[in-house]
Amino acid sequence: MHPQVTTLEDDRPISSHEAELVTWMLLHASVVGPLSGLVDTVKTLRVVGRCSCGCPSVDFVVNGQTLPFQPIADATAQIPDGAEVGVTLWGRTDAITGLELYEMAAPVTSLPIAHTLKTG
């Protein structure tokens, strides 16, 4: 999901799969310094929006992938069909605001497989 893309409203707890991805990103893929202090907040996140294009990108704060928020972690991973996707965690050093999945070679049709996450 890009800042220009509108989100559809949603309201649900973070899924266990989303939480696994977010936790890994916090511990292994930070681009802003240590984020391990946010790990305990992951289980309390609520999805309040999702990308209107149908990809599995979600916001935990309304418009959580627009300024003043910024990418705080970045990685790549594979989705179940084998395609590589980009994964960006949005927020601040004190808050997680969005999980963005973006295509690299093929459309993002599902959440990536957690054990395929990697940086660089």
N, C-alpha and C positions, 0 to 999 in steps of 0.2 A: 504494500500500500504506500502510496506516495502522498506527501502533504496536500497535493491538489485534489486527491481522490476523496470523495465524500464517503462517510461510513453509514451503515444501516444501524439503527438502534438495536440494542440487545441488553440483556440483564441476566447474568448467570454467574455462578462461581467459576473460577478458572478450572479447566479440566486437568486431570492427572497428567495427561500427555503434554499439554501446554506448560504445566508447572515443571515437568522434567526438563523441557527445553529451556525455559527461563532460568531455572537453577543452574544448569550447565553453563549457560551464557554468562551468568553472574560470576561464576567461579573460574571460568577458563577463557573468556573472550572479551574482557573489558578493554575499551579503548580510552577510558578516562581515569584509570587508577583503580585501586581495590574497591570491589563492590560486594564482597562477602557479607558485609553488614546488612545487606538487603535480603539475604536468603530467607530469613525468618518471616519476611513480609509476603513471600510468594504465595503461601497457602491462604492468605486473606484477600488476594486479588479477586476482583470481579470484572468480568468482561462486560463492557458497556456499549461496545460498538464493534462492527466487523466491516471489512472492505466490501464495497458494493460490486466489485468485479467478480466475486464468488471465490476468491482465494481465501485461505485460512488465516489471513492477517487479522489481528484483533487489537482493540484499544481497551486499556484498563482505566483510563481517564478520558472523558469526552475530548475529542480531537487530540488524543495522546501522541500523535505523530506529526504535530505541527509546532511551530515555534510558540513558546520558549523552550520546548523540549528538544533534545538532540539524541543522536545515536550514542548509546553508552556501551554497547557490545556488538561485535560483528563476527560472523562465522559463515561457513557453508555446510551443507549437508545433502543427503540424498533422500528423495521421497520414495515411497514403496515401488514405483515403476522404474526406479534407477536413475531418474533425472537429477542433476545437481541443481540446488537452489541456494539463494542467498538468504541469510537469517540476520535480521537486525533487531536489537532490543533498544527501545526508545525510553527516554526519561531524563533524570538528573541523578546526581550522586546520592540523593536522598529519596528517590522515588522511581518506580517502574511505571511507565505510562502506556507502552504499546509493544507488541510483537509483530514485526513485519517480515513477511516471506515474499521474496521476489524471484522472478524467473531469470535463469542464466542461459539456458539452452532450450527449455521447453516450459510450457505453462505450469504453474504451481497448482496442483490439483488436490493436495492433501498435506497434512503436517509432515515434516521430515522425520526420519527414523533417528531417535536420539543418539544411538551409539555411532552414527555416521558423522556427527558434528565435528568440525575441525576449524582451526584458525589458520590464517595465512595461506 
